[in-house]
Amino acid sequence: MSGVNISPDYIELMGLKSKEALLGGIVAVYYVGTLIGALMGGWIGDRIGRIRTVVVGCAFAIFGAALQTAAENVAWMMCARIITGIGTGHLNAIVPVWSAETSHHTSRGMFIAAEFTLNIFGVVVAYWLDYGMSFTEGGLRWRFPIAFQMVPLIILAVGINFFPESPRWLLKQGRKEEGLAILAALRGGGDPNHPDVQQEYNQITEAIQLDAAEGGEPGYFSMLFNYDALNIPRRVHLSIWLQIMQELTGIGVVTVYAPVVFVRAGFSDQTAQLLSGINNIFYMICTLVPVFTLDRWGRRFTLFYGAVCQGIALLMVGILTKPEIMAQNPLGYGIGATVFVFLYTGFFGMTWLAVPWLYPVEIYPTNVRAKGGAWSVVGWSIGNALVMEVTPPMLGAIGWATFLIFAAFNFLTIPVVWALYPETSSKTLEELDLIFSTKSLFVWDAAKTKPVTSPAKPPTKEIEQCDEKDNKLA
């Protein structure tokens, strides 16, 4: 929406001149839709499968995009953005789940990170489309970029049907032959008797049996408040707050309002638009780094160094764009602020972009993983809506100090992650189910729960041992 928000025809048609709060509200209302769509998608994904849910999400998003393209007033645009958000919520809830359930435990991070490289490639295409259309006049300038998003959605809706369904979902539905066949194709070169295939198949079926013994498939309310042996509420809160923290690191300020940032740094409107596009390309390139590092360095260290580097970068952006300082050397400090905006974006792409989407789908048992992904999107929606709503008036009221506030949030995430978020790298989804069943909230207690590493030990016995340890800790 960054290009749409500065289109003269759009501003005039919607009556948004000098109405920063309403401008932010149109952006933020989209996340009301993503919240609704995520809860719908999590429920639907457990019933009709991951692949079909993607198709449903695409259908909502295509319909919403068509309505946005034809919008003639604020109410129309807001309703259309909610519908588009519902579709996006479906996709955001279910695609990471499908990726986690089909990838190998030693490469989950790599696959999710690669997805986000493609995701940011889409951001780059959208931005440069906006930039190219900025040289046109009238409604075409903002309507065409909105309409263009229907093209990849149609491709996804058709193409996803050629991908395999999640073997974990198939096994949960009792479709054992289909689930085993897909596991064999993914892990054993088509051989269902391959040791890796048999080990993972046994772990999944044991976990499904345990989930059934613990009461089957809980609803959203139960997931939030029912502290049973699996301790699902702990996982829900971790998922929601990790996504909220991601947004509070300030990425919304830099992506959606990047042109405003560069103008405040002393550049012309046209140069600011150009710099924002180059920044997005740099962002995309940096997302390649976690493809190679996320599984090696782990989730926690990735979040730690990202928060430190992002916090320093935003701190410098705020200081360098302070009017009293900028006036001393506009060109020099403007270039300096731009460099730190680029550095912030790069470090975010290397760290905090992928982990908050990967982590939630790793920590839930199979019977609620899709709903767990939905809770993650709820957190993302809340965080995004909050940041998108408050950023325009903050930039208008306190200007440069806005970046200092977001810098502080980056530093505050470090002790939270250190104390509450256990490492998940290189562990199977079934092993992680044990770790997050501990009753304590703290990492040092979860670390005492030893995951299953040998197929010789039945998982159910290991879980009983973990429960005994938890009772002693409590």
Number of C-alpha atoms within 10 A of each C-alpha: 16 19 22 19 18 13 20 18 17 22 16 10 14 18 14 16 13 9 13 17 17 17 20 20 18 22 21 24 22 25 28 20 24 32 29 22 29 32 25 20 31 30 23 20 28 21 14 12 20 29 20 17 26 27 22 18 27 26 20 21 28 23 15 24 26 18 21 23 19 15 19 13 13 16 12 14 23 21 19 25 26 26 26 28 29 31 31 29 33 35 27 26 36 32 22 23 29 24 19 24 22 19 18 19 18 13 19 27 30 22 22 23 29 18 19 20 24 14 13 19 18 14 18 21 15 20 24 20 19 24 21 13 19 20 8 12 12 12 15 16 23 25 20 14 23 22 17 15 16 19 10 13 20 15 11 14 19 12 11 15 13 8 8 17 20 23 25 25 26 18 19 21 16 12 13 17 13 16 22 23 17 22 27 21 15 17 20 17 11 15 17 19 12 14 13 15 23 19 14 20 21 15 21 23 19 16 24 22 14 17 19 13 9 13 9 13 16 16 12 19 9 13 22 17 13 16 14 14 14 23 20 24 19 21 25 24 16 22 29 24 20 25 27 23 21 27 27 23 28 26 22 18 22 21 20 18 20 23 26 19 26 25 17 21 27 22 20 13 14 12 14 21 24 16 18 28 24 16 23 24 19 17 26 24 16 20 28 19 19 29 23 16 17 25 21 16 12 17 26 20 16 21 24 19 16 24 27 17 20 30 25 18 23 30 22 21 28 23 18 25 27 18 16 10 12 19 14 10 11 17 14 14 21 21 16 16 27 26 16 20 22 20 21 26 26 24 23 24 26 27 28 26 24 27 23 24 26 25 26 27 31 28 28 28 26 27 20 23 25 31 31 33 33 36 30 32 34 27 24 28 28 21 24 25 24 18 22 25 21 15 21 22 16 17 19 11 11 11 19 23 19 22 27 20 17 22 26 18 20 26 19 17 19 18 11 14 21 17 12 17 22 22 19 22 21 17 19 23 24 24 24 23 23 26 25 25 25 26 21 17 16 16 18 14 17 22 14 14 22 15 19 22 11 9 13 8 10 13 24 16 11 17 24 13 13 20 19 12 16 19 11 7 12 9
